[in-house]
């Protein structure tokens, strides 16, 4: 599988990416937890005060003309994610070794997005994109193709 460089399956790559996210969060001083099994809608829990933030971890190495395409949908047999299940998506752009932490409300709002192009740099033609405003301090750029 060409998209799994170094891994036998996408599932194996996904497990590795989850471990990378958890290790990075611990290094930054967060407490993390992992739901038992594969039946939970989120991959990692992050303690935040009295709450546990539910994080769904995704990854991409799919380069497009404008950035990296990242899919934010469960497998084909599952229902779409909802805001009752997930608080954040953590997207890892493998070739760039960069993480993007995206509030779930941006992707799962009224116009649910199943895939977006993550822009690692400012696009050459920003007028072609409809960029989402992110809360202050999140520090990520996510854009979907304008319709």
N, C-alpha and C positions, 0 to 999 in steps of 0.2 A: 504494500500500500504506500503510494508515494507521499501522502499527507501525514504519514506516521513515522517519518524518518527516525530510525532508532527504536521504534516500538513495533510490536507485532500487530496491534489493533488500535483503533481509536479509543476504545475503552481503557486500554493500558496507558495510552498517552494522557487521557483525562484523569486517571488516578494519579499519575506523576504530577500533573499540573495542580491538582488539589493539594498534594503534599507540598509543592513549592509555595502555594498561597499560604498554607497554614504555617510553614516555617518562617516565611517573611513576616506574617502577622505577629508571631511569637517574638521574633527579633525586634519588632517595633513596640513590644510591651503589652500586646493584647493577649487575653486568654481565649483560647479556641476550643471548640468541641466538634466532634464528628458524629452525625447520626449513625446509628447502627444499621447496616444493610443498605440496600439500594432503593427502598420504597419511599423515602422522604423526598419532598419536592426541592429541598435545598441541600447543598453539599457540606457547608461549614457554618457553625455558629460562632459568632464573635460577641464576647461579653461587652456590653456598653452600659455601665451603671447597673440598674436593676433589670435591664432588658438583655435579651440575646438577639442580635441582629442575624437574620437568616440570609446567607450568601450562596448564590448559585454561581459556580465557577465554570467559565468557558475559556476556550483557547482558539487561536487561529494561526495559520501560516499561509493563508490564501491571499496572495498579493493580487490586487486589481490595479487598474491604471491610476486610481486616486488614493489608494490606501490599502487596508486589510479588511476583507469581508469576514465578519464574525456573526454566527447564527446564535440567536437567543431563543431557542425553542427546545422543548424536550424531545425525546425520541418519537418516532412516527406512531407508536402505539399509545402515547400519553396525551392527555388533554393539555392545552396551552397553560403556561404559568399564569398565576393571578397575584395581585397585590396582597392577598390574604396569606400567600405561601412564601413570598420572597421580599426582602427589603432592599437588597443590592445584588447586582451582577458584578463579578470580578472577571474581567477579560484580559487574557494574557496574549500578547502578540509575540509569538515565539522567536521569529527572526530578529526582532528588535530588543528582546528581553525587557519588555515594558509591560507594566500592569495598568489597567484602567478600572477604576471603581465607579460604577454607574448606578445611581439610584433607580430602583425598579420602576418607580412611578414614571420615569422618562420613557422607558421601553414598553410598559404595560398599561399606559394611560388609555385615553379614549381611542386613539389610533394605534393599536398594538403593533409593534415592530418585531418581526421574527428574525430579521437580519439587518445589520447596519454596516456601513463602511467606517472603520476607525481611521481617522486621519492622523498619522504620526507627525506630520508637519502641516503648515498652512498650505491649503490647496492652491494650485496655480490659477484656478478659476473659481473663486469662492461663491460667485453668483449662481453656480450650478447646484449648490448644496443648500439645504435647509438645515441649519445647525440648531441644535437644542440648547437652550440656556441651562446651565448647571448651577446648583447651589454654590455659593462662595466657598472656596477652600477645597473643592473636590479636585480641581486641577486636571480635568480630562477634556478631550475634544471628541465628540461623537457626532457624526452627521449621517443622514440618510439621503439618498438621491431625491431631489425635488421632483414632484410628479408633474 
